[in-house]
Amino acid sequence: MKKFASFTVLMLITMAFTGCWDYKELELLDFVYGVGVDSIDPEFTLIAEIMKSVGAGQDADFQSVVLSTKGRSVSSSGIALQNLAAMALFWPHAQVFVVSEEVARSGVLPAIEFLIRGADLRSSVYFFVCRDCTVEELFQSAPVFEASVSQHLANLVRLHEDTPIFFPQQMWEFTRTISKQGISATLPTVKLVQNGDDEVAVIRGTAIFNTDYMVDWLNEEESEIFCLIKGLKHRGRFVMDTLVDGQDIPLTYEIRGNQAKTKIDLIGQQIKGVIDISLQLDLIEIQNAKIDLLDPQLILFVEAQLNAAFTRRIRELLVKLQGNKNCDPIGWGQLLKQNHKEVWRENMSDWCCILADLDVEINVEAKITSTGVTGKSTPVRY
């Protein structure tokens, strides 16, 4: 009898509390897809790209609306946006977070602290810095296919392997990096380019940070080499003037595989960096050049030119990075700390000076693994 009574009470309690306690009607919500901060002084200027549902049934669709407001903090400005939208805003669907160059140079921590502390936005949002435009101008641009600029930017990040001209970062990756010793954070940069009568957002280049302050830029070519050094998967194509039979011929290569390893060696009291890069390349276009790609000596000669070209580009990037004191985006200090803790403790206070003069050995091994479906030039009958 007691078991039956207990079971009955349990069933009644279950039935009484069945339901969703925080249920909200979709018709009463607007979805935030992108968030940005244009300024933090004297007030925070918050920009949001909101996807508003229009229509019903089979005619239902989403329309992008850009709203802007000011406040004494980012979170209070976010609440104020609801007064403009006259709707409750749903933040967890946000895909991108963008700050202006002004905010990046003055320190991004005040702009992102609410995101680190709160739970409204996910830490997996993609993080960007605007270049030569404001966040509001960015969100008001015209994506070619997507309904929102935020979705357009998220799609570009997913295509990074094919166009590795920026170093992608999610919010959690950036905040983790700025909390570590011996490594500097980076963020991809967004700019607007002309497409007919409209402006379209593109991701090109990388911003370099000292703690949470932006101090320098890397252009597209430098960012591509930076991604190679950091070991990001690279499946892009590039054209390089290659000396063949006494002529410079623009040959097109596709990277089919890439591996990178950076390490710190101790030679006596000297700290030395080492970068090892391995590339597997397909030679996919020779235009109208009359060359025999089945000649092993020719392939070795071309590979030697590729090794020299990538070594030179890596060296040029290192000179630029090591010229920015207090910045270590490659993470030489972190490598030293991980592998030689005592040496790091002895040198961490002077690491900026040591980094500027750090000797780095560069080893590049490029191999041509394929020349397409044929190793001969395309025959032409005159």
N, C-alpha and C positions, 0 to 999 in steps of 0.2 A: 504493500500500500504506500509506504514511504517513497519507494522508487517511482511509482506511478505519479505521485503528487509532485515529486521533484522534476520528473520529466515534463509534466503538464506546465509547471511554473516556468521551466526553461523554454518551452515552446511559446508560451505567452509573451515572455520577455523578448524572444527572438522576433516574433511577429510585431511587437510594439515598436521595436527599434529598427525595423527594416526600412531601408531607404537611403538616399544620398544626402548627407547632412549639409554639404556645401554646394548643392546643385544650383547651376545658373543657366538661364535660357540663353542660347546663342544669339537670339535676336537682340539681346540687351548688351552684347559685348562687341567691341572692336579689337582687332588683333594687331599688336605692335610687332612689325617685322624688322625694323631698324631703329637704332638709337644713336644719338651723337651729341657731343658737347662742343659748342663753338667758342665759348669763352667762360672763364671762371672768376674774372675780376673786372668790375666791382660786383657783378652778379653772375650766377651760372645761367648760361643760355642753353637750354635743352631743346634738341630737335628730335622729332619722332616721325618715322614713316609708318602710317597706320593703314592696314587693309580693312576697308569697310565693305561689309556685305550689302549687295544691292540686288533687288529682284527676289523671286521666290520660285520654288520648284525647279523645273528644267531651265528656267531663265535666270537662275541665281548665278551671281558672279561677284568678283571682288574688285574694288576700285581703290587705287593708292591715293592717300591724302597725307600731305606733309604739314605738321603743326609745330609751332615754336612758342616757347614761353620762357620767362625768366624767374629766378628765385634765389633764395639764399643758400640752397643746397640742391643737389641733383634730385634726391628723393622727393623733396617738397615741390620741385618743379614738375616732377612726374605726376603728382596728384593734381597739380594745377592744370595739366593738359586735359584732364577729364572735364573741366569747366568749358574748355574750348570744344571738345568733341561731343559733349552732352551725352556721353556713353561711358560705361565702365570699360577700362582698358585691360587687356590680357597680355602680360609681358613675357611669359615663358616661351612664346613662339619666336621671339626676336632672334635673328640670325647673325646680325652684324652690330658692332659698336665702333663708332668712328669719332676721332677727335681732330680738331683743326691743328694746323701747324703752330698757331699761337699757344694753344693749350699744351701741345707736346713739348714745346721749348720751355714753357714755364713749369712743367712737371705735371704728369698725368694722374698722379695718385689722388688728388682731390676729386677728380672726375670719375674715378673707378672705385673709390673706397666703398661706396654704397653697394656696388655689385659684389665686392669681395665679402662684405659683412651680411648683406641681405640675401633673400632667396627669390626675389622677383624675377631676376634675369639669370639664365643659366650661364655657368662659367665656360661653356663650350662655344659661346658666340665668337665669331671671327672678329679680330681687333685690327683696325686700320688707322693710318694717319692721312689726312687730306694734304695734298700739295697743290699750290696755286689755285685753290678754290676753298670755299667754306663748306661746312657740313650741310647747310641748308641748300646751297647751290648743287651739291652732289645729289641729295635726295630728290631734287626737283629736275634732274636730268631725265633723258628719255631712253630707257633701255630698249634694245631692238626687238626682243621677243617676249621677255618677261613682263608681268604686270607691275613689278616693283623693282626698284634699284637694289634693295637688299637681297632679293632672290638672284638678281643678275650678278652681284658680287660673290654670293655663295657659290654660284655655278662656276665662276672664274677660278675660285680656289680649288674646286674639284678637278679642274682642267690643268692644275699646276704642273703635273708631270710632263705635259706636252709643251707648255710655255713657262718654263721655270725662270722667270725674270723677276721674281720676288720671293721673299722668305715668309711663308704663311705662318700665322700664329693665332691660336685661340687664347681667350682671356686667361685661362688657368695656366697656360704655358708661360705667358708674359709675367704674371704675378709670381710664379714659381722662380723664374729666372732672376727677377730683381731682388728676391730674398736670399740669393746665394752669393757666396764669395767667389771671386776669380772668373767671373763671366758677366758679360754685358748683354742686355736685352736688345731685341730688334723687333720692328713691326713693318709689315708691308705698307706701301704708300699707294694712294688712290688719286687719280687726276682725271680731268675731263678732256676729251678729244672731240674734234668736230666730225660729225657724220651727216653730211648734207646740211640741212638747216638746223639740225638738232645737235646737242652735246651728249656724248655717251661716256659713262664711267669705265675706266680701265685700271687695272692694277699693274703698276710698273715701278720697280725700284724698292729700296728698303731703307727704313729710318734706323739710325744707330743711336742707342741710348747710353747715358751714364746715370746709373740708378734709374730714376723715372723721368729724367730730363733728356730730351732729344738734342743731340749735338752735331749730327752730320747725316748726309744721305749717301746711298749707293745707287748708281744708275742701273739700267737694265743689264748691261754686260757684266758689271761688277757683281750684281746680285746673282747672276747665273753661276759665276765662278764661286761665290760664297755658298750657294746651295750645294755645289759639287763638294766643296771642302767639308761641309756639315753632313754630307752623306745622304742628302735627300734623293729620292728616286728621280732620275732624269731620263726622259724619253723624247726629248726635243730634237730639233734639226738645226743645223747651222751651215753656213756657206763660208768656206775659207779659200783664199787664193793659194793654190798649191803649185809649186814649181815642178813641171813635168816636161822633159825634153827641151829645157831652156826657156819655157814659157810659163807665165803665171796663169793658171786656169782656175776659174771659180768652181770648185767641186762642192757638192752638197752631201753632208754626212748626217746620219741618224744614229743617235746613241741608243743602243739596244741593252746595254748593261753598264752600271757604274758602281764602284766601290771606293770608299775613302776611309783612311785611318789617320788620325792625328795622335801624336804622342810626345811626351817630354823625356829627353835623355839627360843624364848627368855625366859630363866628361870632366872628371876632377871637380873643381869648384864652379865650372861653367854650366849654365843651363842652356839646353839646345832643344829647339822644336823640330819635329819631323812631320811632313805631310806626304802620305803615299796615296796616289790616285791611280785607279785602274779603269780603263774605258774599253768597252767593246762596241765597235762602230760598224755600221753598214754604209757603204758608198752607194748612194741611191741615184745620183744624177751627175753626169759629166758634160751635159749640154752637147756641143758638137765637136768635142775634143776627140782626136784620133789617137787613142792610147790603148794598150793591151793590158787589161787588169789581171790577166792570168800570169803575168811576168812577176815572179816572186821578188826579184831585185827592185822592181818598181814599187811594189807594195811596201817593202822595207824602207825605201826612200821616203815614201809618203808618210809612213808611220813615224819616222824620225822627225819630219816637219811638224806633225801633229803634237808629238811630245814636246818639241821646242816651243810651239805656239802656246800650249796650255801652261807650260812652266813659266813662260814670260807673263802671261795674264795673271797667274797666281801670284807671282812676285810683285807685280804692279799693285794688286789688291792688298797684299801684306804691307807694302810701303805706305799705302794710304791709311790702313787700319792702325798700324803701329805709330803713325804720325799723330793720331788722336789720343793724347794722353788721358788716362783714367778710363779708357774704353778697351774692352777685351771681348769682342763678340764671338771670336772663335773658341774662347774658353781655355787658353793656355794656363791661366792661374788655377782653374778648376782641375785640369789634368795634373798639375804639379801637386795640388792639395790631395788628390785621390791616391797618387802613386808615391809621393815623397813628402809625407806630412811634416817631418822635422824641417826639411828644407823650406817648405812653404811658411812655416811659423817664423823662420829666421828672416824671410824675405818679403812677407806680406805687406809690411809697412812701406817698403820701397818698390813694390811690384810695378807701379806705373813707370818708374825710371828704367827698371830692368826690362819691361815689356818693349819699351821704345827701341832698345838696342838688341832685342832677342834675335839670335841667329837661327834661321829656319832652313832646314834642308828640304828640298822639294823633289819628289820622285814621281814621274808620270810615266805610265805604261799604256799607250794607246794601241789597240789591235784592231785591224780591219778584219771582221769575221765574215763579211758577205759583200758581194758587189751586185746584188740584185739577181735576176734570173739569167743574166748573161755576163760574161767577163769581157766581151768584145764591144767595140764601138758600134753604134747603130749604122748599118750599111746604107749608103745612099747611091743610087745609080744615076749618073748624069747622061 
